[in-house]
């Protein structure tokens, strides 16, 4: 069953009127990746329970699939079963937020088993076996990689996607290369933070991007290294999602993060407590499956 969470609060009227990107930052990159003339009603967002990792499946009104990250390899079979259960056959857009194993652990299998139309990745490499396996599968299928960076925009079935990070070319911490993705459908918006930390959050705020969202998938599994007070207040979400493994060795989510959510009266859901977290929206109302 789906539980109605309430109407969408419109809080982004002025901030999205004018956004100017300079040539120094490569400008605003826009494309219509896949359009349909027969759009149905609902956008579906599934934050998959992949243990201590991340994977989000977004299905547009006509069920075009966008996959953000692919969880750790330790949950390979259950992860692929979840995609099959969601009737995924083709993936319109595949986004690797950054090359940590808990985000790209099953990317090689995804690329091998599904028809991938577009791949976005930040411009950073590692020498891990997981990363190498992913790149080998991309090479086998001769897929051109598109750079995930701030300013990239695309539209799938009337659903708008905008990348808000990374904003820089070099970071000491791999987490800050994370592609931060804002998804907007009519008056509803979702924000997916990857493992972006407070440094990246500050860069996003400094650039003046519209970060307003009804639902935020918190950065770095609820770590205190992410989710600054200033950033969360600017996002002003009704709901937060924490993708985290049960009894993980990192202590995620950290007490500071939970305390902040409680202080700001933001209701939150944890994958280690409730499993897959499913949202549906018609662009005006929001439902979650219990």
C-alpha positions in Angstrom: 0.0 0.0 0.0 1.0 3.6 -0.6 0.7 6.2 2.2 0.1 9.8 1.1 2.8 12.0 2.6 1.1 15.3 1.7 1.1 18.0 -0.9 4.2 19.5 -2.4 5.3 22.8 -0.9 6.3 25.3 -3.6 9.4 26.9 -2.3 11.4 27.5 -5.4 9.7 30.4 -7.2 12.3 33.1 -7.3 15.5 31.1 -7.2 14.9 29.2 -10.5 14.0 32.2 -12.6 17.5 33.1 -13.9 20.7 30.9 -13.7 23.8 32.0 -15.6 26.7 29.7 -16.3 30.0 31.2 -17.5 32.1 29.8 -20.3 34.8 29.3 -17.7 32.6 26.6 -16.2 31.7 25.1 -19.6 28.2 26.6 -19.6 24.8 24.9 -19.2 24.8 21.7 -21.1 21.2 20.7 -22.1 19.8 17.7 -24.0 16.6 15.9 -24.4 17.7 12.3 -23.9 14.4 10.6 -24.5 11.0 12.2 -25.0 7.5 10.7 -25.3 4.2 12.1 -26.6 2.2 10.0 -24.3 3.2 10.8 -20.7 1.3 9.0 -18.0 0.8 10.3 -14.5 3.4 9.2 -12.0 7.1 9.5 -11.4 8.5 6.6 -9.3 11.7 6.8 -7.2 13.1 3.7 -5.5 15.9 4.1 -3.0 17.1 0.5 -3.1 18.2 -1.2 0.0 21.8 -2.3 -0.9 23.2 -2.5 2.5 26.1 -0.1 3.1 26.0 1.5 -0.3 23.9 3.5 -2.7 21.6 2.8 -5.6 18.5 4.8 -6.7 16.2 3.7 -9.5 14.1 6.4 -11.1 11.2 5.4 -13.4 9.7 8.2 -15.5 5.9 8.4 -16.2 6.5 6.2 -19.3 8.8 3.9 -17.3 12.1 5.1 -18.8 14.8 4.0 -16.3 17.4 6.1 -14.8 19.8 4.4 -12.4 22.1 6.3 -10.0 24.8 4.0 -8.7 24.7 0.3 -8.3 25.5 -0.6 -4.7 28.4 -2.9 -3.4 29.3 -6.2 -5.0 28.4 -8.0 -1.8 24.7 -7.7 -2.6 25.0 -8.5 -6.4 22.3 -11.1 -6.6 19.7 -9.3 -4.6 20.5 -6.0 -6.4 20.0 -7.6 -9.8 16.8 -9.3 -8.6 15.5 -5.9 -7.5 16.0 -4.5 -11.0 14.3 -7.4 -12.6 11.4 -7.1 -10.1 11.0 -3.5 -11.2 10.9 -4.7 -14.9 14.0 -3.0 -15.9 15.0 -4.0 -19.4 16.8 -0.9 -20.8 18.5 1.9 -18.9 18.1 5.3 -20.5 20.6 7.0 -18.2 23.2 5.4 -15.9 24.9 7.7 -13.5 28.0 6.7 -11.5 28.3 9.4 -8.8 31.9 8.5 -7.9 34.1 5.4 -8.1 33.8 4.0 -4.5 33.0 0.3 -4.4 29.9 0.7 -2.4 28.5 2.8 -5.3 29.9 1.0 -8.4 30.2 -2.6 -7.1 27.7 -3.9 -9.6 28.2 -1.5 -12.4 30.0 -4.0 -14.6 27.0 -6.4 -14.3 24.5 -3.6 -15.1 26.4 -2.6 -18.2 26.8 -6.2 -19.3 23.2 -7.2 -18.8 21.3 -4.1 -19.9 21.1 -1.9 -22.9 22.6 1.4 -21.7 21.8 4.5 -23.8 23.8 7.1 -21.8 26.4 6.9 -19.1 27.5 9.9 -16.9 30.6 9.7 -14.7 32.8 12.4 -13.0 36.2 12.9 -14.5 38.2 10.9 -11.9 39.7 7.4 -12.0 41.0 4.8 -9.5 43.0 1.6 -9.9 40.6 -0.6 -8.0 39.4 -3.9 -9.6 35.8 -2.7 -9.3 36.6 0.4 -11.4 38.6 -1.5 -13.9 35.9 -4.0 -14.4 33.3 -1.3 -15.0 35.5 0.5 -17.5 36.2 -2.8 -19.4 32.4 -3.4 -19.8 32.0 0.1 -21.1 34.7 -0.4 -23.6 33.2 -3.8 -24.7 29.9 -2.0 -25.5 31.7 1.0 -27.1 29.6 3.4 -24.9 30.8 7.0 -24.9 31.1 8.3 -21.4 29.6 11.8 -20.7 31.2 13.8 -18.0 29.1 14.3 -14.8 29.7 17.8 -13.7 27.8 20.8 -12.4 25.7 22.5 -15.2 24.7 19.3 -17.0 21.0 19.2 -17.7 18.8 16.6 -19.5 15.1 15.8 -19.8 13.5 12.4 -19.9 9.7 12.1 -20.4 9.1 15.6 -19.1 11.2 14.9 -16.0 14.1 17.4 -15.6 17.5 16.3 -14.4 20.2 18.8 -13.3 23.7 18.0 -12.0 24.8 20.5 -9.3 28.2 18.9 -8.6 31.1 18.4 -8.9 32.0 22.0 -9.3 35.8 21.6 -9.2 38.4 19.7 -11.1 40.4 18.3 -8.2 39.6 17.2 -4.7 41.7 15.4 -2.1 38.6 13.4 -1.0 37.1 11.1 -3.6 33.6 11.7 -2.1 33.6 15.3 -3.2 33.8 14.3 -6.9 30.2 12.9 -6.3 27.7 13.8 -9.0 24.8 15.6 -7.1 21.6 15.1 -9.1 18.4 17.2 -8.7 15.3 15.7 -10.3 12.2 17.8 -10.9 8.8 16.7 -12.1 6.2 19.5 -12.3 6.2 20.9 -8.7 8.0 18.1 -7.0 11.7 17.7 -6.6 14.2 15.1 -5.3 17.9 15.7 -4.5 20.4 12.8 -4.6 23.7 13.7 -2.9 26.0 10.7 -3.6 28.7 10.9 -1.0 29.2 14.7 -1.4 30.6 16.2 1.8 30.3 19.6 3.3 33.0 21.1 1.0 30.9 20.2 -2.1 27.7 21.4 -0.4 29.4 24.8 0.2 30.4 25.0 -3.5 26.9 24.3 -4.6 25.5 27.0 -2.3 28.2 29.5 -3.5 27.2 28.9 -7.1 23.6 29.7 -6.3 22.0 26.6 -7.6 18.4 25.8 -6.8 18.7 23.0 -4.2 15.1 23.0 -3.0 13.7 19.6 -2.8 10.8 17.7 -1.2 13.0 14.6 -0.6 16.7 14.5 -0.1 18.9 11.4 -0.2 21.5 12.5 2.3 25.1 12.5 1.4 27.6 9.8 2.6 25.1 7.5 4.3 24.2 10.1 6.9 27.8 10.8 7.9 28.5 13.9 9.9 31.0 14.8 7.1 28.0 15.7 5.0 24.6 17.5 5.6 25.7 20.9 7.0 23.1 22.9 8.8 23.2 25.6 6.1 22.8 23.2 3.3 19.9 21.2 4.7 18.1 24.5 5.6 18.5 25.7 2.1 17.2 22.4 0.7 14.3 22.6 3.1 13.1 19.1 2.5 9.9 17.5 3.9 11.6 14.1 4.0 15.1 12.7 4.1 16.4 9.3 3.1 19.5 7.6 4.5 20.9 4.7 2.5 22.9 2.7 5.1 23.8 -0.9 6.1 22.6 -2.4 9.3 25.2 -2.3 12.2 27.8 -0.9 9.8 31.3 -0.4 11.1 31.2 3.3 10.3 28.5 4.1 12.8 26.3 5.6 10.0 24.1 7.5 10.3 26.0 9.6 12.8 24.2 11.1 15.8 24.9 14.6 14.6 23.0 14.0 11.4 20.0 12.5 13.2 20.0 15.3 15.7 19.9 17.9 12.9 17.0 16.2 11.2 15.1 16.0 14.5 15.9 19.7 15.3 14.6 20.8 11.8 11.6 18.4 12.1 12.5 16.6 9.0 11.0 13.1 8.8 13.5 10.5 7.7 13.6 7.0 6.4 16.5 4.5 6.7 17.0 1.6 4.4 18.5 -0.5 7.2 15.2 -0.2 9.0 12.5 -0.3 6.3 14.3 -1.8 3.3 13.6 -0.3 -0.2 12.0 3.1 0.1 9.6 3.9 -2.7 8.1 7.3 -3.6 5.6 8.1 -6.2 4.5 11.6 -7.2 2.1 13.1 -9.8 4.1 16.3 -9.5 1.8 17.7 -6.8 1.3 15.0 -4.2 3.8 12.5 -2.8 3.2 8.9 -1.7 5.5 6.4 -0.1 5.1 2.6 -0.1 5.1 1.0 3.4 
